[in-house]
Amino acid sequence: MTIARLSLADNLVQATGLRPLKRVYVRGRERGDVVLVAVGPVETEAMLTALANQEAQLGQVLERRTQTATELTGMI
């Protein structure tokens, strides 16, 4: 399912000329959110995926995932 969401987001970003894909956020109706954040150079196509429940502070989730993605970039 994550791959399908990422593919859809990538197609949208490509169609609108907003390349490269940096972050994808999907809000669920009942069970929470999915956040995908790019890790490393565009060529790696690596994404960090996080799931957050509805009570989570989305700003904090996004900030922490971005920090983690930056840390992981050094490992790629």
Backbone as CSV, one residue per row, in Angstrom:
resi,resn,N_x,N_y,N_z,CA_x,CA_y,CA_z,C_x,C_y,C_z
1,MET,0.813,-1.188,0.000,0.000,0.000,0.000,0.861,1.257,0.000
2,THR,1.958,1.245,0.752,2.849,2.403,0.786,3.415,2.689,-0.588
3,ILE,3.777,1.655,-1.305,4.332,1.831,-2.649,3.296,2.461,-3.575
4,ALA,2.059,2.043,-3.463,1.004,2.616,-4.301,0.818,4.101,-3.988
5,ARG,0.832,4.467,-2.717,0.701,5.881,-2.330,1.886,6.688,-2.825
6,LEU,3.066,6.127,-2.670,4.269,6.810,-3.121,4.254,6.996,-4.625
7,SER,3.837,5.980,-5.347,3.761,6.060,-6.805,2.759,7.133,-7.237
8,LEU,1.611,7.160,-6.592,0.606,8.175,-6.898,1.150,9.571,-6.618
9,ALA,1.786,9.744,-5.473,2.359,11.046,-5.118,3.461,11.433,-6.094
10,ASP,4.298,10.488,-6.472,5.382,10.761,-7.411,4.828,11.178,-8.772
11,ASN,3.781,10.508,-9.226,3.156,10.883,-10.500,2.582,12.293,-10.424
12,LEU,1.960,12.630,-9.320,1.393,13.961,-9.145,2.488,15.025,-9.145
13,VAL,3.560,14.761,-8.406,4.670,15.709,-8.340,5.310,15.877,-9.719
14,GLN,5.459,14.791,-10.422,6.047,14.845,-11.763,5.144,15.633,-12.720
15,ALA,3.852,15.411,-12.651,2.909,16.088,-13.544,2.848,17.588,-13.281
16,THR,3.068,17.987,-12.030,2.991,19.403,-11.689,4.347,20.099,-11.749
17,GLY,5.405,19.344,-12.011,6.739,19.932,-12.113,7.360,20.276,-10.771
18,LEU,6.903,19.655,-9.701,7.415,19.948,-8.360,8.513,18.979,-7.918
19,ARG,9.222,18.388,-8.851,10.278,17.428,-8.546,11.407,18.090,-7.791
20,PRO,12.181,17.413,-7.001,12.011,16.022,-6.601,11.013,15.886,-5.448
21,LEU,10.497,14.683,-5.309,9.557,14.376,-4.237,10.296,14.443,-2.903
22,LYS,9.780,15.221,-1.980,10.436,15.424,-0.699,9.662,14.805,0.460
23,ARG,8.331,14.945,0.442,7.523,14.451,1.553,6.108,14.151,1.064
24,VAL,5.527,13.060,1.580,4.144,12.703,1.267,3.418,12.518,2.593
25,TYR,2.240,13.101,2.659,1.431,13.010,3.869,0.036,12.562,3.460
26,VAL,-0.445,11.471,4.089,-1.775,10.955,3.786,-2.570,10.891,5.083
27,ARG,-3.698,11.580,5.129,-4.545,11.574,6.321,-5.628,10.514,6.147
28,GLY,-5.686,9.587,7.084,-6.717,8.566,7.070,-8.009,9.078,7.695
29,ARG,-9.097,8.453,7.374,-10.388,8.878,7.930,-10.535,8.510,9.398
30,GLU,-10.096,7.326,9.750,-10.370,6.836,11.097,-9.133,6.438,11.887
31,ARG,-8.095,5.991,11.232,-7.016,5.339,11.968,-5.731,6.134,12.049
32,GLY,-5.675,7.339,11.486,-4.463,8.132,11.613,-3.857,8.516,10.279
33,ASP,-2.556,8.780,10.307,-1.854,9.335,9.159,-0.655,8.492,8.764
34,VAL,-0.253,8.645,7.501,0.965,8.044,6.979,1.830,9.189,6.475
35,VAL,3.094,9.191,6.893,4.035,10.218,6.460,5.224,9.521,5.814
36,LEU,5.569,9.936,4.597,6.748,9.432,3.909,7.685,10.612,3.673
37,VAL,8.950,10.447,4.038,9.936,11.519,3.893,11.117,10.970,3.111
38,ALA,11.574,11.726,2.103,12.717,11.319,1.290,13.970,11.235,2.154
39,VAL,14.794,10.223,1.878,16.051,10.034,2.581,17.166,10.015,1.542
40,GLY,18.139,10.885,1.712,19.307,10.883,0.831,19.042,11.532,-0.516
41,PRO,20.003,11.353,-1.408,19.880,11.952,-2.737,18.714,11.352,-3.516
42,VAL,18.209,12.098,-4.464,17.060,11.676,-5.266,17.323,10.324,-5.919
43,GLU,18.552,10.089,-6.334,18.875,8.847,-7.049,18.617,7.593,-6.213
44,THR,18.691,7.706,-4.886,18.505,6.516,-4.046,17.045,6.107,-3.967
45,GLU,16.142,7.055,-4.143,14.702,6.811,-4.054,14.299,6.192,-2.724
46,ALA,15.083,6.447,-1.671,14.776,5.914,-0.345,13.769,6.818,0.352
47,MET,12.810,6.204,1.049,11.787,6.945,1.784,11.659,6.353,3.186
48,LEU,11.502,7.223,4.164,11.221,6.831,5.537,9.708,6.894,5.714
49,THR,9.113,5.818,6.203,7.666,5.764,6.385,7.334,5.757,7.871
50,ALA,6.379,6.585,8.252,5.936,6.637,9.649,4.416,6.606,9.689
51,LEU,3.893,5.914,10.685,2.455,5.875,10.928,2.178,6.637,12.217
52,ALA,1.147,7.456,12.218,0.799,8.235,13.409,-0.690,8.093,13.675
53,ASN,-1.050,7.913,14.941,-2.478,7.831,15.254,-3.106,9.218,15.207
54,GLN,-4.413,9.280,15.306,-5.127,10.547,15.158,-4.790,11.566,16.250
55,GLU,-4.375,11.100,17.412,-4.062,12.001,18.510,-2.665,12.590,18.424
56,ALA,-1.836,12.083,17.538,-0.445,12.547,17.424,-0.401,14.007,16.969
57,GLN,0.584,14.729,17.467,0.820,16.098,17.035,1.561,16.044,15.702
58,LEU,0.857,16.302,14.615,1.415,16.116,13.282,2.675,16.941,13.046
59,GLY,2.714,18.155,13.532,3.903,18.989,13.364,5.129,18.341,13.975
60,GLN,4.976,17.750,15.148,6.087,17.063,15.803,6.476,15.801,15.048
61,VAL,5.493,15.082,14.544,5.768,13.864,13.770,6.581,14.233,12.520
62,LEU,6.139,15.256,11.800,6.850,15.674,10.589,8.260,16.151,10.903
63,GLU,8.415,16.937,11.956,9.728,17.453,12.325,10.685,16.327,12.688
64,ARG,10.210,15.392,13.495,11.080,14.274,13.919,11.429,13.371,12.743
65,ARG,10.487,13.100,11.853,10.767,12.258,10.687,11.778,12.939,9.765
66,THR,11.684,14.251,9.634,12.634,14.989,8.804,14.026,14.923,9.420
67,GLN,14.115,15.055,10.741,15.402,14.935,11.432,15.986,13.535,11.244
68,THR,15.140,12.528,11.394,15.594,11.144,11.230,16.057,10.900,9.798
69,ALA,15.341,11.419,8.818,15.727,11.264,7.415,17.088,11.887,7.171
70,THR,17.337,13.038,7.774,18.640,13.703,7.634,19.741,12.836,8.235
71,GLU,19.483,12.248,9.400,20.456,11.363,10.036,20.727,10.133,9.182
72,LEU,19.682,9.575,8.596,19.826,8.375,7.764,20.564,8.661,6.464
73,THR,20.494,9.892,5.986,21.181,10.253,4.752,22.675,9.944,4.850
74,GLY,23.252,10.161,6.007,24.674,9.876,6.216,25.017,8.403,6.133
75,MET,24.020,7.529,6.215,24.245,6.087,6.177,24.097,5.501,4.775
76,ILE,23.568,6.298,3.864,23.313,5.770,2.515,24.536,5.980,1.647
